[in-house]
C-alpha cells in the first residue's frame, strides 16, 4: 500500500472533500484525486463516492480511515522528529484561540516565538467557536475552562480571575439588609441568564451580592469592556482583558468573582505526538506566565 496515497486519502476523508483538504494542506486537488484513485485501484475497492455537490465515504473507505488515520499521524510525527533531530521546530504551525486571549496575549507571545523560530510559519486564528483540531487543520487549540474530551490532550498553562469593574465615578451599590442582592446598572453578555447574581468574595465578611440590571447586552467581551469604558454600567470581565484599564485608572475593580478560577488550556488531538514546533510554542507561552497566574505587564 502506497503510504503517500493513504495519507492523502485520510486528508480528504478528514476534511470532507478534495477542495477543503487542498486549501488546508496546500496540495492540489488534482494530486489528491489521483492519489485516492491509485489507492482505490491498488486495493480493488471504491473508497469514496464522488457526487456533483458532495463527497461520501463508502463503508470500505470509512473502515480504512478509522483504522489508519491515527497511525498515519503518528508515523508523520515520528518521521519529523527523526529528520529534525527531535528538537528543531520547522514547518507550518496553526493555532486557534479565543478572541479575547488572542487579542490580549498572543501578539506578544507570537512575536517572541516568530523571532526565536524563524523556520516556523506561525498562523494564529482568533475565534470563539469550538474547533476540531483534526477537522479544521489546527496543530494546537487554546480553550477557556474546557470540558473533558478524550480526543484532546494538553496542559493548563494559565489561571485567570473574573473581576467586577466600572468607571471610577460610578457609585458602588451599598449592601441591602437581609443579604439580598444590591441592584446595579450593568452590561452583560448576550448568553447571560436573566437570573444571574454576581458574588464578590471577601476575606472579612460574607460574599457581597449584586443583581445586574442589564442596560446593554453584547455577544463579545471586547464590546462589553468598551461599553463599560463608555459609561454604560458595570460588568463581570476577565482580569486579562481589564487589568490594563484598572492600572491606568480608566476602570476600578469592585471585587473578584467568588466562583472558581478561570482555567486556560492548550490542547491538541490525542491522535498526534507532540511535535517540536508545538512543544516550542508551549514553552514560549508558559514562559510568558511563569506563575500560571495572569499578571499585567509593567
Secondary structure, 3 states (H helix, E strand, C coil): CCHHHHHHHHHHHHHCCHHHHHHHHCCCHHHHHHHHHHHHHHHCCCCEEECCCCEEECHHHHHHHHHHHHHHHHHHHHHHHHHCCCCCCCEEEEEEECHHHHHHHHHHHHHHHHHHCCCEEEEEEECCCCCCCCCCCCCEEEEECCCCCCCEEEEEEEEECEEEEECCCCCCCCCCHHHCCEEEEEEEECCCCCCCCEEECCCCCCCEEEEEEEEEEECCHHHHHHHHHCCCCEEEEEHHHHHHHHHCCCCEEEEEECCCCEEEEEEEECCCCCCHHHHHHHHHHHHHCCCCECCCCC
